[in-house]
Amino acid sequence: MGKIRHLALMMIVGAATVWAQAPAQQNPDSPEVLRQQLDRANQRLRDWAQLGRYRDDNAKIAAPASGENRVVFLGDSITDGWKLPEYFPDKPYINRGISGQTTPQMLVRLRPDVIAHKPKVVVILAGTNDIAGNTGPMTMESIQDNYASIAELLRAHGIRVVFASVLPIHDYGPNKVSERRAPEKIRALNDFLKRYCAEQKHIYLDYYNRMLDDNGMLRAELARDGLHPNADGYKIMAPLAEAAIGEALKKR
């Protein structure tokens, strides 16, 4: 594998001499763009779960104070882009979202990014990238197994679990989000989460139904790209998350 990667890089570097005049931003197949893609792939292979993303930040976090209701938000880009201090001022909430991640990646980094901080509650928002196949094709059963493994590990450490629904998407802009995130798959995964939470006594956080329009899609004004909530979207999500956290804290 090392020889193949080295050969590929040499071929790209050699080709760059010929096509150096082609602007990379205008030619997605240019040597420079291909080299950048190889670099990103190499970095991903070296740290597939992105354990390095929060390593330094994790080292700076002290143990929770007595009586502190610490909460960790675990998720993908929707969590990563959520400015928690703005929506939950003066709350001991920790953001551990990473853009593009899937449930198997979150499962791998559960100990260093979540359990090590000894939170009382974890709010998990995941699944949309699993459906999209960000880390390869995944069956619905595999996604469900990852959710269950996450919940079981957290429960073993006495941490209360809040599973958030997968957010709806819309196709009203230039991006046809439904091509990779079929609404029927989102609904099926949310049905599982709601059922699983009821069976296992976890908290189900329903963002989905509060953000739908009459067409069964994400309300257009809540996300420009059809996927990631804007400030108005987070304003809907914040009180729902706060209520779910409060409910979880009441559980034994």
C-alpha positions in Angstrom: 0.0 0.0 0.0 2.9 2.4 0.8 4.5 1.8 -2.6 1.2 2.4 -4.4 0.6 5.6 -2.5 4.2 6.8 -3.3 3.8 6.0 -7.0 0.5 7.8 -7.1 2.0 10.9 -5.6 5.0 10.8 -7.9 2.7 10.6 -10.9 0.7 13.5 -9.7 3.8 15.6 -9.1 5.1 14.8 -12.5 1.8 15.6 -14.2 1.7 19.0 -12.3 4.7 20.1 -14.4 2.6 19.7 -17.6 -0.7 21.1 -16.3 0.7 23.8 -14.0 -1.2 26.5 -15.8 -4.6 25.0 -15.1 -6.3 26.7 -12.1 -7.1 24.1 -9.5 -10.3 25.8 -8.5 -11.6 25.5 -12.1 -10.5 22.0 -12.8 -11.5 19.4 -10.2 -9.3 16.8 -11.9 -6.1 18.9 -11.8 -3.0 17.5 -10.2 -3.1 20.0 -7.4 -6.7 19.1 -6.5 -5.9 15.4 -6.7 -2.8 15.9 -4.5 -5.0 17.8 -1.9 -7.5 14.9 -2.0 -4.7 12.4 -1.4 -3.4 14.5 1.5 -6.8 14.6 3.1 -7.3 10.9 2.6 -3.9 10.2 4.2 -4.7 12.3 7.2 -8.1 10.6 7.6 -6.4 7.2 7.5 -3.9 8.2 10.2 -6.7 9.4 12.5 -10.0 7.9 11.2 -12.1 8.9 14.2 -10.3 12.3 14.5 -9.2 11.6 18.1 -6.7 14.4 17.7 -9.4 17.1 17.1 -10.1 17.7 20.8 -7.0 16.1 22.4 -5.5 19.4 23.6 -8.9 20.8 24.7 -9.7 17.7 26.6 -6.4 18.0 28.6 -7.5 21.4 29.8 -10.9 20.4 31.2 -10.9 20.0 34.9 -13.2 17.5 36.8 -16.7 18.8 37.3 -17.3 20.8 40.4 -19.5 19.5 43.2 -23.2 19.7 42.1 -22.2 20.7 38.5 -24.7 19.4 35.9 -22.1 19.0 33.2 -23.4 18.1 29.7 -21.5 17.0 26.6 -23.0 17.5 23.2 -21.8 14.8 20.8 -22.4 14.9 17.1 -21.5 15.9 13.6 -21.4 19.3 11.8 -24.7 20.4 13.2 -23.3 20.1 16.7 -19.9 21.3 15.6 -21.4 24.5 14.3 -23.6 25.1 17.3 -22.2 28.0 19.4 -23.3 26.6 22.8 -22.3 29.6 25.0 -24.6 31.8 22.9 -27.7 29.6 23.3 -26.9 28.2 26.8 -25.2 31.1 28.6 -23.4 30.2 31.8 -24.2 26.5 31.4 -21.4 23.8 31.9 -22.0 22.4 28.4 -19.1 21.0 26.3 -19.3 20.8 22.5 -17.7 17.7 21.0 -19.2 17.8 17.5 -17.0 17.0 14.5 -18.1 17.9 11.0 -18.9 14.9 8.7 -18.8 12.3 11.4 -20.8 9.1 11.6 -21.8 6.9 14.5 -18.9 4.5 14.3 -16.5 7.4 14.6 -18.3 8.8 17.6 -18.3 5.4 19.2 -14.5 5.3 18.9 -14.0 8.7 20.5 -16.7 8.2 23.2 -14.2 7.6 26.0 -11.7 10.5 25.5 -14.2 13.1 24.3 -17.2 12.3 26.5 -16.8 9.8 29.4 -13.5 11.3 30.5 -15.3 14.6 31.4 -17.7 12.8 33.7 -20.8 14.5 32.5 -24.2 13.8 34.0 -25.9 13.9 30.6 -24.9 13.4 26.9 -26.9 14.8 24.1 -26.2 12.8 20.9 -27.2 14.2 17.5 -26.0 11.8 14.7 -27.2 9.6 11.9 -27.5 12.0 8.9 -24.0 11.2 7.7 -24.5 7.5 8.3 -27.4 7.7 5.9 -25.3 9.6 3.5 -22.6 7.0 3.6 -19.8 9.4 4.7 -17.7 6.5 5.9 -19.0 4.0 3.5 -22.3 2.3 2.9 -24.2 1.4 6.1 -27.3 -0.6 6.7 -30.0 0.6 9.1 -29.1 -2.3 11.4 -25.5 -1.1 11.6 -26.5 2.4 12.5 -28.9 1.1 15.2 -26.2 -1.2 16.6 -23.8 1.8 17.0 -26.5 3.8 18.8 -27.0 0.9 21.1 -23.3 0.5 21.8 -23.0 4.2 22.6 -25.9 4.1 25.0 -24.7 0.9 26.7 -21.2 2.3 27.3 -22.6 5.6 28.7 -25.0 3.8 30.9 -22.2 1.6 32.3 -20.5 4.8 33.4 -23.7 6.2 35.0 -24.2 8.9 32.3 -27.8 9.7 31.3 -28.5 9.5 27.5 -30.4 11.9 25.3 -30.8 10.8 21.7 -31.8 13.6 19.4 -33.8 12.9 16.3 -32.1 13.2 12.9 -33.1 16.6 11.5 -35.2 16.8 8.4 -33.7 18.1 5.1 -35.0 20.1 2.2 -34.4 20.4 -1.5 -35.5 24.0 -2.0 -32.0 25.3 -2.8 -29.5 24.3 -5.4 -28.4 21.2 -3.4 -30.6 18.1 -3.8 -29.9 16.9 -0.3 -32.4 14.1 -0.5 -30.2 12.3 -3.1 -27.9 11.2 -0.2 -30.3 11.6 2.7 -33.6 10.1 1.7 -36.5 11.5 3.9 -37.9 7.9 4.3 -34.6 6.8 5.8 -34.5 9.7 8.2 -38.0 8.9 9.3 -37.2 5.2 9.8 -34.1 6.0 11.9 -36.1 8.4 14.0 -38.8 5.8 14.5 -36.1 3.4 15.8 -34.6 6.1 18.1 -38.0 6.9 19.6 -38.8 3.3 20.2 -35.3 2.4 21.5 -35.4 5.3 24.0 -38.8 4.2 25.3 -37.6 0.6 25.7 -34.3 1.6 27.4 -35.6 4.5 29.5 -33.5 7.1 27.6 -34.7 10.5 26.6 -35.8 11.1 23.0 -35.3 14.7 21.8 -37.6 15.4 18.9 -36.2 18.2 16.8 -37.6 16.6 13.6 -41.3 17.3 14.0 -40.7 20.9 15.3 -38.8 21.8 12.1 -41.0 20.3 9.4 -43.0 22.2 6.8 -46.2 21.1 5.2 -44.3 19.1 2.6 -42.6 16.9 5.1 -39.2 18.7 4.7 -37.1 21.0 6.7 -38.6 24.5 6.7 -36.7 26.5 4.1 -36.0 29.5 6.4 -34.2 27.3 8.9 -31.3 26.2 6.6 -29.9 27.8 3.5 -28.2 24.6 2.2 -31.1 22.3 3.1 -29.1 20.5 5.9 -27.3 22.7 8.4 -29.5 24.8 10.7 -29.0 28.6 10.7 -29.4 30.8 13.8 -33.2 30.5 13.5 -32.9 26.7 13.4 -30.8 26.6 16.5 -33.2 28.9 18.3 -35.8 26.2 17.9 -33.4 23.5 18.9 -32.0 25.1 22.1 -35.1 25.1 24.3 -36.0 21.6 23.2 -32.5 20.4 24.1 -32.7 22.2 27.5 -36.0 20.6 28.3 -34.6 17.1 27.4 -31.5 17.7 29.6 -33.8 18.7 32.5 -35.8 15.6 32.0 -32.7 13.4 31.9 -31.3 15.0 35.1 -34.5 14.0 36.9 -33.9 10.3 36.1 -32.1 8.1 38.6 
